[in-house]
Amino acid sequence: MNGMMNAYLKRARQIIGNRTPAETEYDNTVLACLAGGTDIQSAIAAANREHPDEALKPEPDQWVDLAARYDYLRQHKEILKKLGIKE
Protein backbone atom coordinates (compact mmCIF):
# COMPACT_ATOMS: atom_id res chain seq x y z
CA MET A 1 0.00 0.00 0.00
CA ASN A 2 2.77 2.44 0.91
CA GLY A 3 4.42 1.99 -2.48
CA MET A 4 1.16 2.69 -4.29
CA MET A 5 0.54 5.75 -2.19
CA ASN A 6 4.03 7.09 -2.83
CA ALA A 7 3.63 6.46 -6.56
CA TYR A 8 0.28 8.27 -6.54
CA LEU A 9 1.70 11.25 -4.65
CA LYS A 10 4.69 11.46 -6.98
CA ARG A 11 2.45 11.41 -10.05
CA ALA A 12 0.10 13.98 -8.52
CA ARG A 13 3.05 16.32 -7.90
CA GLN A 14 4.04 15.93 -11.55
CA ILE A 15 0.53 16.76 -12.74
CA ILE A 16 -0.11 19.65 -10.35
CA GLY A 17 3.39 21.05 -10.49
CA ASN A 18 5.07 23.30 -7.98
CA ARG A 19 2.64 25.91 -6.72
CA THR A 20 3.48 29.00 -4.69
CA PRO A 21 1.39 29.70 -1.60
CA ALA A 22 -0.39 32.47 -3.54
CA GLU A 23 -1.18 30.08 -6.41
CA THR A 24 -2.47 27.51 -3.94
CA GLU A 25 -4.76 30.13 -2.36
CA TYR A 26 -6.05 31.00 -5.84
CA ASP A 27 -6.72 27.32 -6.57
CA ASN A 28 -8.50 26.92 -3.23
CA THR A 29 -10.75 29.88 -4.06
CA VAL A 30 -11.65 28.32 -7.41
CA LEU A 31 -12.33 24.97 -5.72
CA ALA A 32 -14.51 26.58 -3.05
CA CYS A 33 -16.59 28.30 -5.72
CA LEU A 34 -16.94 25.08 -7.68
CA ALA A 35 -17.97 23.21 -4.54
CA GLY A 36 -20.71 25.78 -4.07
CA GLY A 37 -22.12 24.96 -7.50
CA THR A 38 -20.51 27.76 -9.47
CA ASP A 39 -19.47 27.03 -13.07
CA ILE A 40 -15.77 27.15 -13.97
CA GLN A 41 -15.94 30.54 -15.68
CA SER A 42 -17.62 32.18 -12.69
CA ALA A 43 -15.25 30.42 -10.28
CA ILE A 44 -12.22 31.74 -12.18
CA ALA A 45 -13.75 35.24 -12.28
CA ALA A 46 -14.29 35.15 -8.50
CA ALA A 47 -10.74 33.94 -7.87
CA ASN A 48 -9.41 36.63 -10.22
CA ARG A 49 -11.19 39.30 -8.17
CA GLU A 50 -9.90 37.88 -4.88
CA HIS A 51 -6.36 37.19 -6.11
CA PRO A 52 -5.64 39.67 -8.94
CA ASP A 53 -1.90 38.94 -8.95
CA GLU A 54 -2.63 35.29 -9.77
CA ALA A 55 -5.49 35.99 -12.20
CA LEU A 56 -5.96 33.56 -15.06
CA LYS A 57 -7.12 34.83 -18.43
CA PRO A 58 -7.93 31.68 -20.36
CA GLU A 59 -8.64 31.69 -24.07
CA PRO A 60 -12.01 30.27 -25.14
CA ASP A 61 -10.45 26.94 -26.14
CA GLN A 62 -8.80 26.49 -22.72
CA TRP A 63 -11.92 26.27 -20.54
CA VAL A 64 -12.41 22.50 -20.94
CA ASP A 65 -8.80 21.79 -19.92
CA LEU A 66 -9.04 24.25 -17.03
CA ALA A 67 -12.22 22.59 -15.78
CA ALA A 68 -10.49 19.19 -15.98
CA ARG A 69 -7.50 20.51 -14.02
CA TYR A 70 -9.69 21.79 -11.21
CA ASP A 71 -11.70 18.57 -11.18
CA TYR A 72 -8.40 16.71 -10.77
CA LEU A 73 -7.37 19.04 -7.93
CA ARG A 74 -10.73 18.49 -6.23
CA GLN A 75 -10.39 14.73 -6.44
CA HIS A 76 -6.78 14.89 -5.27
CA LYS A 77 -7.77 16.87 -2.17
CA GLU A 78 -10.51 14.33 -1.41
CA ILE A 79 -8.00 11.48 -1.67
CA LEU A 80 -5.53 13.24 0.62
CA LYS A 81 -8.30 13.88 3.14
CA LYS A 82 -9.35 10.21 3.11
CA LEU A 83 -5.73 9.17 3.62
CA GLY A 84 -5.31 11.67 6.45
CA ILE A 85 -2.54 13.52 4.63
CA LYS A 86 -2.15 17.26 5.15
CA GLU A 87 -1.05 19.23 2.13
C-alpha positions in Angstrom: 0.0 0.0 0.0 2.8 2.4 0.9 4.4 2.0 -2.5 1.2 2.7 -4.3 0.5 5.8 -2.2 4.0 7.1 -2.8 3.6 6.5 -6.6 0.3 8.3 -6.5 1.7 11.3 -4.6 4.7 11.5 -7.0 2.4 11.4 -10.0 0.1 14.0 -8.5 3.0 16.3 -7.9 4.0 15.9 -11.6 0.5 16.8 -12.7 -0.1 19.6 -10.3 3.4 21.1 -10.5 5.1 23.3 -8.0 2.6 25.9 -6.7 3.5 29.0 -4.7 1.4 29.7 -1.6 -0.4 32.5 -3.5 -1.2 30.1 -6.4 -2.5 27.5 -3.9 -4.8 30.1 -2.4 -6.0 31.0 -5.8 -6.7 27.3 -6.6 -8.5 26.9 -3.2 -10.7 29.9 -4.1 -11.6 28.3 -7.4 -12.3 25.0 -5.7 -14.5 26.6 -3.0 -16.6 28.3 -5.7 -16.9 25.1 -7.7 -18.0 23.2 -4.5 -20.7 25.8 -4.1 -22.1 25.0 -7.5 -20.5 27.8 -9.5 -19.5 27.0 -13.1 -15.8 27.2 -14.0 -15.9 30.5 -15.7 -17.6 32.2 -12.7 -15.3 30.4 -10.3 -12.2 31.7 -12.2 -13.7 35.2 -12.3 -14.3 35.1 -8.5 -10.7 33.9 -7.9 -9.4 36.6 -10.2 -11.2 39.3 -8.2 -9.9 37.9 -4.9 -6.4 37.2 -6.1 -5.6 39.7 -8.9 -1.9 38.9 -9.0 -2.6 35.3 -9.8 -5.5 36.0 -12.2 -6.0 33.6 -15.1 -7.1 34.8 -18.4 -7.9 31.7 -20.4 -8.6 31.7 -24.1 -12.0 30.3 -25.1 -10.5 26.9 -26.1 -8.8 26.5 -22.7 -11.9 26.3 -20.5 -12.4 22.5 -20.9 -8.8 21.8 -19.9 -9.0 24.2 -17.0 -12.2 22.6 -15.8 -10.5 19.2 -16.0 -7.5 20.5 -14.0 -9.7 21.8 -11.2 -11.7 18.6 -11.2 -8.4 16.7 -10.8 -7.4 19.0 -7.9 -10.7 18.5 -6.2 -10.4 14.7 -6.4 -6.8 14.9 -5.3 -7.8 16.9 -2.2 -10.5 14.3 -1.4 -8.0 11.5 -1.7 -5.5 13.2 0.6 -8.3 13.9 3.1 -9.4 10.2 3.1 -5.7 9.2 3.6 -5.3 11.7 6.4 -2.5 13.5 4.6 -2.1 17.3 5.2 -1.1 19.2 2.1 
